[in-house]
Amino acid sequence: MQGAFLALGASALSGCTQTGGLKLTSAPTEIAAEKALAFPPPGGPAIVSVIERNFSNAVQQDIILATDASISGQNYIQVRYFGPASTPFAGAARLPTGLMTTAQAVGEMRSEFPTIRMSISPSFVQNNYGAFAYAYGTNPRSGDACLYGWQQIKAPDNQVRTFHYLGRIQTRVRFCQTGASRDELLSMMYHYTLTGAFDSIGWNPYGNVPPLDPSVGQLGRPIYAAGSGARLQPPTPVVAPAAPVRTAIRSLESQNTRPAARRVEIVRPIVPAVAIPSPSMVTRQPVTDRPPGAAMEPQTQSGTPQLPGPAATPATGPANGSDTLQTPRPTSQLGQQDLTRVSSASPMQTRPIIPAVPCTISPTSSCAGDM
């Protein structure tokens, strides 16, 4: 009996010690901006708020960023840290750890950008944490440009099997800005910074530390301070390029305004050598109406015959035309056949024609009356 009373008293005392407080679940909570697990690049949009959700295997944060776009929605950086989470919340759900597929990305972009047609880039790009993918689109009416990027950071599979590089990080970036270019939006994916980590020896999604630059500590390999390398480097000799030949020739041609003198060549016609024959002499035909006694015989002079000169004018007969005169043709009027015949004849074969004396000057001659 006494033991029953003692048990009843103990239960009463235990009921008085219960506070009856509300038990919290894994609902999202807002935390201070300095506790964010990711930060935008320096000079980028400001952090408006940080919403955190806890899962049994991960912690998720939505870092809300400032925006000036007219499209509905908000800019954010979403990070998911998978690891040995120790949440005090009862009934916490488990976050899927699978890789993000293209179909999943398309479904998310449809809900995030209902009025913009997004196009996934086929190019391979990477930042300080590895490779990432992104989609880009614009709204011609409002002038807004939007980017949606996603990335998964994990160690290589051969390192994960050793149980020293466990864990992974998934990021998603939604960023819209009015009048921004593709490069300005991509600056968010290239320069955001991750700051969180799990307090566990085996958690390391980044893999091995990259090896040190081999130029560190070597002679003759200076390392300049950031931003001052161009000013501290030794000047390189500047060699003036040789002037192009075509430019120099054109300048000389433009300065030479006087035309060059033309070379005049005197071309003399080639005249073939033509053999000129001796001139034909005039012979007088006998007069038919003279008496037989008055016929004159030609008189020949002894010795070398004398030929009249080219300028000699033959004697003219009576005006009645009883005498027939044969005048020599000029050499220039000779035919082609005469030139051929004359040129083929030898000077030795050509016999000179001695003209007869036109008339004998005597008292009884017919020339006496003419004179």
C-alpha positions in Angstrom: 0.0 0.0 0.0 2.7 2.3 0.9 4.5 1.6 -2.4 1.4 2.5 -4.4 1.3 5.9 -2.7 4.9 6.4 -3.6 4.3 5.6 -7.3 1.3 8.0 -7.5 3.3 10.7 -5.9 6.2 10.3 -8.4 3.9 10.5 -11.4 2.3 13.6 -10.0 5.6 15.2 -9.6 6.7 14.2 -13.1 3.5 15.8 -14.6 4.3 19.0 -12.9 7.8 19.2 -14.4 6.6 19.0 -18.1 6.6 22.4 -19.8 4.0 21.5 -22.5 5.9 23.5 -25.2 5.2 23.3 -29.0 7.2 20.8 -31.0 8.7 22.3 -34.2 8.8 20.5 -37.6 11.0 21.0 -40.7 9.1 24.1 -41.9 11.2 26.8 -43.6 12.6 29.4 -41.4 14.3 32.8 -42.2 17.8 33.3 -41.0 20.2 36.2 -41.0 21.9 37.1 -44.3 25.4 36.6 -42.9 24.5 32.9 -42.3 23.9 32.3 -46.0 25.7 29.3 -47.5 26.3 31.1 -50.9 26.9 34.7 -51.8 26.5 36.5 -55.1 29.6 38.0 -56.8 31.0 41.3 -55.4 29.0 44.2 -56.7 26.1 41.9 -57.6 22.6 42.1 -56.4 22.0 42.5 -52.7 20.7 39.6 -50.5 17.2 40.4 -49.4 16.5 37.3 -47.2 17.6 33.7 -46.6 15.1 30.9 -46.2 16.4 27.7 -44.8 14.9 24.2 -44.8 16.2 21.1 -43.0 16.0 17.6 -44.2 17.2 14.3 -42.8 20.1 14.1 -45.3 20.5 17.7 -46.4 20.1 21.4 -45.7 18.6 23.7 -48.3 18.8 27.5 -48.5 17.1 29.9 -50.8 19.1 33.2 -50.9 16.7 35.8 -52.3 18.3 38.5 -54.3 17.2 42.0 -55.4 15.7 42.4 -58.8 14.6 45.2 -61.1 12.9 43.1 -63.8 9.2 43.5 -64.6 8.6 39.8 -65.0 6.9 38.0 -62.1 9.1 36.0 -59.8 12.2 36.7 -57.7 15.9 36.2 -58.2 17.6 33.6 -56.0 20.5 31.3 -55.5 19.4 27.9 -54.1 22.0 25.6 -52.5 21.5 22.1 -51.2 24.2 20.6 -49.0 24.0 16.8 -48.8 25.7 15.2 -45.8 25.3 13.9 -42.2 22.6 16.4 -41.2 21.6 16.2 -37.5 18.3 17.9 -37.3 16.3 18.0 -34.0 13.1 18.2 -36.0 10.9 15.1 -35.8 9.6 13.6 -39.0 12.0 15.4 -41.3 11.7 14.3 -44.9 14.6 13.1 -47.1 15.8 15.2 -50.1 16.4 13.3 -53.3 20.1 13.1 -54.3 19.7 12.3 -58.0 21.3 14.3 -60.7 19.3 17.0 -62.4 18.1 15.9 -65.8 17.1 18.1 -68.8 13.5 17.1 -68.4 13.5 18.2 -64.8 15.2 21.5 -65.8 12.6 22.2 -68.5 9.8 21.6 -66.0 11.3 24.0 -63.5 11.8 26.7 -66.1 8.2 26.5 -67.2 7.0 27.4 -63.7 9.8 30.0 -63.2 9.5 31.8 -66.6 5.9 31.5 -67.8 6.2 34.4 -70.3 9.7 33.8 -71.6 10.9 31.1 -74.0 14.1 29.7 -72.6 16.8 27.9 -74.6 19.3 25.6 -73.1 22.9 26.3 -74.2 24.7 23.4 -75.9 28.2 24.8 -75.0 30.4 23.2 -72.3 31.2 25.8 -69.6 32.6 25.6 -66.1 33.5 27.9 -63.2 35.7 27.4 -60.1 33.6 24.5 -58.9 33.4 22.6 -62.2 31.0 22.2 -65.1 27.5 23.8 -65.1 24.6 24.2 -67.5 22.4 27.2 -68.2 19.4 28.4 -70.2 18.9 31.9 -71.6 15.9 33.8 -72.8 14.5 37.3 -73.4 11.1 39.1 -73.4 11.0 41.6 -76.3 8.0 43.4 -74.9 9.4 44.2 -71.5 13.1 44.0 -72.4 13.9 41.5 -69.7 16.6 38.9 -70.0 16.7 35.9 -67.8 19.1 33.1 -67.0 18.5 29.8 -65.3 21.7 27.8 -64.3 22.3 24.6 -62.4 25.3 22.8 -61.1 26.3 19.7 -59.1 29.5 19.5 -57.2 30.8 16.1 -56.2 34.1 14.3 -56.0 35.0 11.7 -58.7 33.5 8.3 -58.3 36.9 6.6 -57.7 37.5 8.9 -54.7 34.0 8.5 -53.3 34.6 4.7 -53.0 37.3 5.3 -50.4 34.7 6.9 -48.1 36.9 10.0 -47.7 35.1 12.3 -50.2 31.5 11.9 -49.3 28.8 14.5 -49.8 27.7 16.7 -52.7 26.3 20.2 -53.3 23.6 21.2 -55.8 23.0 24.8 -56.9 20.3 26.5 -58.9 20.4 30.2 -60.0 17.5 32.2 -61.3 18.5 35.7 -62.4 16.5 38.3 -64.5 17.4 41.8 -65.3 16.1 44.5 -67.7 18.3 45.2 -70.6 21.1 42.8 -69.5 23.2 40.9 -71.9 24.0 37.2 -71.8 27.5 37.8 -70.4 26.2 40.0 -67.6 23.8 37.3 -66.5 26.5 34.6 -66.8 28.7 36.5 -64.4 26.4 35.2 -61.6 27.3 31.6 -62.4 31.0 32.3 -62.8 31.6 34.3 -59.6 29.2 33.1 -56.8 30.9 31.8 -53.7 30.0 28.8 -51.5 30.7 29.2 -47.7 29.2 26.2 -45.9 30.5 22.7 -44.9 29.5 19.8 -42.7 31.6 19.1 -39.6 32.6 15.6 -40.7 35.9 14.1 -41.6 34.6 12.2 -44.6 32.6 15.1 -46.1 34.5 16.6 -49.0 32.6 17.0 -52.4 35.4 19.1 -53.9 37.9 16.2 -54.2 41.6 16.4 -53.9 43.4 19.7 -53.5 44.9 20.7 -56.9 48.7 20.5 -57.1 50.8 23.5 -56.5 51.9 25.5 -59.5 55.4 24.2 -60.5 56.7 27.8 -61.1 56.3 28.6 -57.3 59.8 28.8 -55.7 61.8 28.5 -59.0 64.4 31.1 -60.1 63.6 33.3 -63.1 59.8 32.8 -62.7 58.5 36.0 -61.1 54.9 36.1 -59.8 53.4 39.5 -59.8 50.8 41.0 -57.5 47.2 40.9 -58.6 46.4 43.9 -60.8 50.0 45.1 -61.1 51.5 42.5 -63.4 51.3 44.6 -66.5 53.1 47.6 -64.8 55.8 45.5 -63.2 56.7 43.3 -66.2 59.9 44.3 -68.1 59.2 46.3 -71.3 59.5 44.4 -74.5 61.4 46.0 -77.4 59.1 47.4 -80.0 60.3 46.8 -83.6 58.8 49.2 -86.1 57.3 47.2 -88.9 58.8 47.7 -92.3 56.9 50.0 -94.6 55.1 48.1 -97.3 56.6 48.3 -100.8 53.3 49.0 -102.5 52.5 52.0 -100.3 55.9 53.5 -101.1 55.5 53.0 -104.8 52.1 54.6 -104.8 53.4 57.6 -102.9 56.2 58.1 -105.5 53.7 57.8 -108.3 51.4 60.4 -106.8 54.4 62.9 -106.4 55.6 62.4 -110.0 53.1 64.6 -111.8 55.3 65.2 -114.9 54.6 62.5 -117.5 57.6 60.6 -118.7 59.0 61.5 -122.2 58.2 59.0 -124.8 61.0 57.3 -126.6 60.8 58.1 -130.3 62.4 55.6 -132.7 62.9 56.6 -136.3 62.0 53.8 -138.6 63.4 54.1 -142.1 61.6 52.2 -144.8 63.5 49.5 -146.4 63.7 50.2 -150.2 64.8 47.2 -152.3 67.6 47.8 -154.8 66.4 48.1 -158.3 68.6 48.0 -161.3 67.9 51.0 -163.6 68.4 50.2 -167.2 69.9 52.7 -169.7 67.3 55.0 -171.2 65.8 54.1 -174.6 66.9 56.4 -177.3 64.8 58.0 -179.9 65.0 56.6 -183.5 63.6 58.4 -186.5 61.6 56.3 -188.9 62.2 57.0 -192.6 59.7 59.4 -194.2 57.5 57.7 -196.8 56.7 60.7 -198.9 60.4 61.7 -199.6 62.0 60.9 -202.9 64.2 57.9 -203.0 67.3 60.0 -203.5 66.7 62.0 -200.4 66.7 58.9 -198.1 69.3 59.3 -195.5 71.5 56.5 -194.3 72.5 56.5 -190.7 76.1 57.7 -190.2 78.1 56.0 -187.6 81.1 57.6 -186.0 84.2 55.6 -185.4 85.4 55.0 -181.9 83.4 54.7 -178.7 79.8 55.6 -179.3 78.6 58.6 -177.3 75.3 58.2 -175.5 73.2 61.3 -174.9 72.6 62.2 -171.2 69.3 61.7 -169.4 68.4 65.3 -169.7 68.8 65.4 -173.5 65.7 66.3 -175.4 65.1 64.5 -178.6 64.5 66.5 -181.8 61.0 67.0 -182.7 59.8 66.2 -186.2 57.7 68.4 -188.4 54.4 69.7 -187.2 52.5 67.6 -189.7 53.1 64.6 -187.6 54.8 62.6 -190.4 57.5 61.5 -188.0 56.8 59.2 -185.1 58.7 59.8 -181.9 59.2 57.3 -179.1 59.8 59.0 -175.8 61.4 56.9 -173.0 59.2 56.0 -170.0 60.4 57.2 -166.6 61.8 54.6 -164.3 59.2 55.1 -161.7 56.5 54.3 -164.2 58.0 51.0 -165.2 55.8 47.9 -164.7 56.5 45.1 -162.5 57.3 42.8 -165.4 59.8 45.4 -166.9 61.6 45.6 -163.5 61.7 41.8 -163.2 63.1 41.5 -166.7 65.6 44.3 -166.3 66.8 43.0 -162.9 67.3 39.5 -164.2 69.3 40.7 -167.3 73.0 41.1 -166.8 74.7 44.5 -167.6 77.0 42.7 -169.9 74.2 41.2 -171.9 72.5 44.6 -172.5 73.8 46.2 -175.7 73.4 50.0 -176.0 71.3 51.3 -178.8 73.1 54.0 -180.8 70.7 56.4 -182.3 71.0 57.5 -185.8 71.9 61.1 -186.7 68.6 62.9 -187.1 69.6 64.9 -190.0 72.7 66.0 -191.9 73.1 69.7 -192.0 73.8 70.5 -195.7 72.4 73.0 -198.2 70.4 70.3 -199.9 69.0 68.7 -196.7 65.5 69.0 -195.7 66.6 70.2 -192.2 68.1 73.3 -193.8 64.7 74.6 -194.5 63.6 73.8 -191.0 66.5 75.7 -189.4 
